[in-house]
Amino acid sequence: MTGPADQPDRSVAVSHVDEVKELLGEVLRLGKRTATLTADSRLFGSLPELDSMAVIMVVVAIEERFGITFEDEEITAEAFATVGSLAHLVDRKRSS
């Protein structure tokens, strides 16, 4: 039998999704489109604003906001595939 103590703390991941959405909206200047982003929203290749220069700006903004540092090999197309994958990377970096 599993109880609440056995369940992963999804509130952390949810809050990071919201923060990552907000940050993407600010950096990419998405305006009202920010509200339409979900954890499953595709990023790289789907948002015209997210080009190679914008990726660098997003990485810098995430590092500053969350107090983390990315290694070059962590900045991949997979990490930027969706809002959720980017939030998961932030969550993993913050808990390490």
C-alpha positions in Angstrom: 0.0 0.0 0.0 1.3 3.4 -0.8 0.4 6.6 1.0 1.2 10.3 0.6 4.7 9.8 1.9 5.3 7.4 -1.0 4.2 9.8 -3.6 6.7 12.1 -5.4 6.4 15.8 -4.5 4.8 17.1 -7.7 4.3 20.6 -6.3 7.9 21.4 -6.9 7.8 20.4 -10.6 4.5 22.2 -11.1 5.9 25.4 -9.6 8.9 25.2 -11.8 6.7 24.7 -14.9 4.9 27.9 -14.0 8.2 29.8 -13.4 9.7 28.5 -16.6 6.6 29.5 -18.5 6.8 33.0 -17.0 10.5 33.2 -17.8 10.1 32.1 -21.4 7.3 34.6 -21.8 9.5 37.4 -20.6 12.7 36.4 -22.4 11.0 35.6 -25.7 8.4 38.4 -25.4 5.5 36.0 -26.0 2.9 38.3 -24.5 -0.5 36.7 -24.1 0.8 33.5 -25.8 2.6 32.7 -22.5 -0.8 31.8 -20.9 -1.3 29.1 -23.6 2.0 27.3 -22.7 1.6 24.0 -20.8 4.2 21.4 -19.6 3.6 19.6 -22.9 4.1 22.7 -25.1 6.8 22.1 -27.7 9.6 24.6 -27.7 12.6 24.0 -29.9 11.4 24.1 -33.5 7.9 25.2 -32.5 8.4 28.7 -31.2 9.9 30.9 -33.9 11.2 33.2 -31.2 13.4 30.4 -29.8 16.4 30.5 -32.1 20.0 29.8 -31.1 20.6 33.3 -29.6 17.3 33.1 -27.7 18.4 29.7 -26.2 21.5 31.5 -24.8 19.3 34.2 -23.3 16.9 31.7 -21.8 19.8 29.7 -20.3 21.3 32.9 -18.7 17.9 34.0 -17.4 17.3 30.5 -15.8 20.7 30.5 -14.2 20.2 33.9 -12.7 16.6 33.3 -11.6 17.2 29.8 -10.0 20.8 30.3 -8.9 22.0 27.3 -10.9 24.7 26.8 -13.5 24.4 24.6 -16.6 27.2 22.6 -18.2 27.5 23.0 -21.9 26.5 19.3 -22.4 23.2 19.9 -20.5 22.0 22.4 -23.1 20.5 20.0 -25.6 17.5 19.9 -28.0 16.0 17.3 -25.6 16.2 19.7 -22.7 14.5 22.4 -24.8 11.9 20.0 -26.3 9.0 21.1 -24.1 8.3 23.4 -21.2 8.1 20.3 -19.0 11.5 19.0 -20.1 13.1 22.4 -19.4 11.3 22.6 -16.0 12.5 19.0 -15.2 16.1 20.1 -15.9 15.7 23.1 -13.6 14.2 20.8 -10.9 17.1 18.3 -11.3 19.7 21.1 -11.1 18.1 22.7 -8.1 18.0 19.4 -6.1 21.6 18.4 -6.9 
